[in-house]
Amino acid sequence: MALLENLAIVFVAGFVTALATGIGALPFFFFDEISDRGNVVLWGLASGIMVSASVFGLIDEGLAEGTPMEIAVGMAVGVVLVVVAHDVLMDADIDPQEYEEADFKKLVLILGILTVHSFPEGIAVGVSFADLGLKGEGGVAILGVTVPVLAIFMTVAISIHNVPEGTAISIPLKAMGVARWKMVWWAVFSSLPQPIGAVIAFAFVRIAEELLPYGFGFAAGAMIYLVLTEFIPEALDIGDQLPSGGKPELAGGIVLGILVMVPLTFV
């Protein structure tokens, strides 16, 4: 299959994960708000899913392609790039209200900040498609194309993870009185870097196949770092007023996220 067709398939997979973010805004069509306890569980769920996808999917596949040292180097680079991106972009103080009134420059800045969060997830999807269209074990035939099981695993994992992320994005917009359908749009918008990152990562690892183990490590390192430094702290901050600081709800969500994803590793 031509590279262009492969890129189109990877882009669609990345776009599906972005659309899943919009699902997180749908509860606000039926409820005025989501409780702090519910939000903590959702962040825990996202954390469990991301760590499971990183360990059982990316790192496991990376070890099949390269050495532990190569994986470790890739993970370190992933962490460093996310840290640098935060340092560069997070100095800008963006008020959620600007989502409604942003001019072109503000939209570019907002997109840049959101890229820090969603771009590594897009890279994870792109890297997982490295064997797209190649005959061999571990592939599933879909419409005449051999799709790697890892690619299906990662696409499902990122999509599920994006739902609570979309909810988190919608909460301040709901408080500002933003229209429900616009909340869905902005939730999807926040993940648009994912299909872009997926295409870039896929093209890179197909051209430089010897760097594939580093690519798996990079995606895993970036996602695990985001879980440890953003998802879990965000959950604990939301649950600060709950009994035990929301830790039981967080732990329950993490366990649930792991249980959701582990069965996919045996597909």
C-alpha positions in Angstrom: 0.0 0.0 0.0 1.3 3.4 -0.9 2.6 5.6 2.0 0.0 8.2 1.3 -2.8 5.7 1.9 -1.2 4.5 5.1 -0.9 8.1 6.3 -4.6 8.6 5.6 -5.4 5.5 7.8 -3.2 6.7 10.6 -4.8 10.2 10.4 -8.3 8.7 10.6 -7.3 6.7 13.7 -5.9 9.9 15.3 -9.0 11.8 14.4 -11.2 9.2 16.0 -9.3 9.7 19.3 -9.8 13.4 18.9 -13.6 13.0 18.3 -13.8 10.8 21.4 -12.8 13.9 23.5 -16.1 15.5 22.5 -18.0 12.6 24.1 -16.7 14.0 27.4 -18.9 17.1 26.9 -22.1 15.1 26.3 -23.0 14.6 30.0 -23.6 18.3 30.2 -26.5 17.9 27.8 -28.3 16.0 30.6 -26.7 17.2 33.9 -25.8 20.6 35.1 -22.6 19.5 36.7 -20.5 16.4 37.6 -19.6 15.9 41.3 -16.1 16.2 42.6 -16.1 12.5 43.5 -17.1 11.7 39.9 -14.4 13.9 38.5 -11.7 12.3 40.7 -12.8 8.8 39.5 -12.7 9.9 35.9 -9.1 11.3 36.3 -8.2 8.0 38.0 -9.7 6.1 35.1 -7.8 8.1 32.6 -4.6 7.6 34.6 -5.0 3.8 34.8 -5.8 3.6 31.1 -2.7 5.6 30.1 -0.3 3.7 32.3 -1.7 0.4 31.1 -1.4 1.4 27.5 2.2 2.6 28.1 3.4 -0.5 30.0 1.4 -3.3 28.4 1.4 -1.8 24.9 4.2 0.6 24.1 7.0 -0.6 26.4 6.2 -4.3 25.8 6.2 -3.8 22.1 9.3 -1.7 22.3 11.2 -4.5 24.1 10.2 -6.8 21.3 11.9 -4.4 18.8 14.9 -3.2 20.8 16.9 -3.3 24.0 15.8 -2.0 27.5 18.4 0.8 27.2 16.9 2.0 23.9 13.5 2.1 25.5 14.9 3.9 28.5 16.6 6.5 26.3 13.4 7.1 24.4 11.4 7.5 27.6 13.9 10.0 28.9 13.7 12.0 25.7 9.9 12.0 25.9 9.9 13.3 29.4 12.5 16.0 28.6 10.5 17.3 25.6 7.3 17.5 27.5 9.1 19.4 30.3 10.6 21.8 27.9 7.3 22.3 26.1 5.7 23.1 29.4 8.4 25.6 30.4 8.0 27.4 27.1 4.2 27.4 26.8 2.8 27.4 30.3 4.2 30.8 31.1 1.3 32.1 29.1 -1.8 32.6 31.3 -4.8 31.6 29.3 -8.2 32.2 30.7 -10.9 29.7 29.5 -13.1 32.6 28.6 -10.8 33.3 25.8 -12.1 30.2 24.1 -15.2 32.1 23.2 -13.5 35.4 22.3 -10.1 34.5 21.1 -8.7 36.2 18.0 -6.3 34.3 15.7 -3.2 34.9 17.8 -4.9 33.7 21.0 -6.2 30.6 19.2 -2.7 29.8 18.0 -1.4 30.1 21.6 -4.2 28.0 23.0 -3.5 25.3 20.4 0.2 25.4 21.3 -0.6 24.8 25.0 -3.1 22.0 24.2 -0.5 20.4 22.0 1.7 19.8 25.0 -1.0 17.5 26.4 -2.3 15.8 23.3 0.6 15.6 20.9 2.4 12.8 22.8 -0.8 10.8 22.7 -1.0 11.2 19.0 2.6 10.1 18.7 1.7 6.9 20.7 -1.0 6.2 18.1 1.3 6.8 15.2 4.1 4.7 16.5 1.7 1.8 17.2 0.8 1.7 13.5 4.5 1.1 12.5 3.7 -2.3 11.0 0.5 -1.1 9.2 -0.1 -3.1 6.0 2.8 -5.4 6.6 2.0 -9.1 6.6 2.9 -11.0 9.8 1.7 -12.2 13.1 -0.2 -9.9 15.4 -2.2 -8.2 12.6 -5.9 -8.0 12.0 -7.3 -7.7 8.5 -9.6 -4.7 8.2 -11.0 -3.8 4.7 -8.1 -5.7 3.1 -5.4 -3.9 5.2 -3.4 -5.6 8.0 -3.7 -3.4 11.0 -1.4 -4.2 14.0 -3.1 -5.3 17.1 -1.1 -2.7 19.0 -2.5 0.0 16.9 -6.1 -1.1 17.7 -5.1 -1.3 21.4 -3.6 2.2 21.5 -6.4 3.8 19.5 -9.0 2.3 21.9 -6.9 3.3 24.9 -6.4 6.9 23.8 -10.0 7.3 22.8 -11.3 6.0 26.2 -8.8 8.3 28.0 -9.9 11.3 26.0 -13.5 11.1 27.3 -12.8 12.3 30.9 -10.3 14.8 29.5 -13.1 16.2 27.4 -15.2 16.4 30.5 -12.5 18.3 32.3 -12.2 20.8 29.5 -16.0 21.3 29.5 -16.4 22.1 33.2 -15.0 25.7 33.1 -16.8 26.3 29.8 -20.1 25.2 31.4 -19.5 27.5 34.3 -19.1 30.4 31.8 -22.4 29.6 30.1 -20.9 28.4 26.8 -23.4 26.6 24.6 -23.4 22.9 24.9 -22.6 22.2 21.2 -19.7 24.6 21.5 -18.4 22.7 24.5 -18.3 19.6 22.3 -16.4 21.5 19.6 -13.8 22.9 22.0 -13.3 19.5 23.6 -12.6 18.0 20.1 -10.4 21.0 19.2 -8.2 20.3 22.3 -7.2 17.0 20.8 -6.8 18.0 17.2 -3.0 17.7 17.5 -3.4 14.0 18.0 -4.0 13.0 14.4 -1.2 15.4 13.3 1.2 13.8 15.8 0.1 10.4 14.7 0.9 11.0 11.1 4.3 12.6 11.9 5.3 9.7 14.2 4.1 7.0 11.8 6.1 8.6 8.9 9.2 9.0 11.0 9.3 5.4 12.3 8.6 3.9 8.9 11.4 5.9 7.3 13.8 5.4 10.2 12.8 1.9 11.4 15.9 1.5 13.5 14.6 4.2 15.7 11.3 2.4 16.4 12.3 1.2 19.9 13.1 4.8 20.8 9.8 5.9 19.4 7.9 3.4 21.6 9.9 4.6 24.6 9.3 8.3 23.8 5.5 7.9 23.6 5.4 5.8 26.8 7.7 8.2 28.7 5.7 11.2 27.7 2.4 9.7 28.7 3.5 8.2 32.0 5.1 11.6 32.9 1.8 13.4 32.1 -0.1 11.0 34.3 2.3 11.5 37.3 2.6 15.2 37.0 -0.8 16.3 35.7 -3.6 13.7 35.8 -3.0 12.5 39.4 -2.2 16.0 40.9 -5.4 17.3 39.1 -7.5 14.5 40.7 -6.1 15.1 44.1 -6.7 18.8 43.8 -10.3 18.3 42.8 -10.8 15.8 45.6 -9.1 17.9 48.3 -12.4 18.5 50.1 -13.6 14.9 49.9 -13.1 12.4 52.8 -9.4 11.1 52.7 -8.7 13.8 50.1 -10.3 11.8 47.3 -7.6 9.1 47.4 -10.0 6.1 47.5 -11.9 7.5 44.5 -8.6 8.1 42.7 -7.3 4.6 43.5 -10.6 3.0 42.4 -10.5 4.9 39.1 -6.9 3.8 38.4 -7.8 0.2 39.2 -10.8 0.4 36.9 -8.7 1.9 34.1 -6.2 -0.9 34.4 -9.0 -3.6 34.4 -10.5 -2.0 31.3 -7.3 -2.1 29.3 -5.6 -5.3 30.5 -7.9 -7.7 28.6 -7.0 -5.9 25.3 -3.4 -7.1 25.8 -4.5 -10.7 25.3 -6.3 -9.9 22.0 
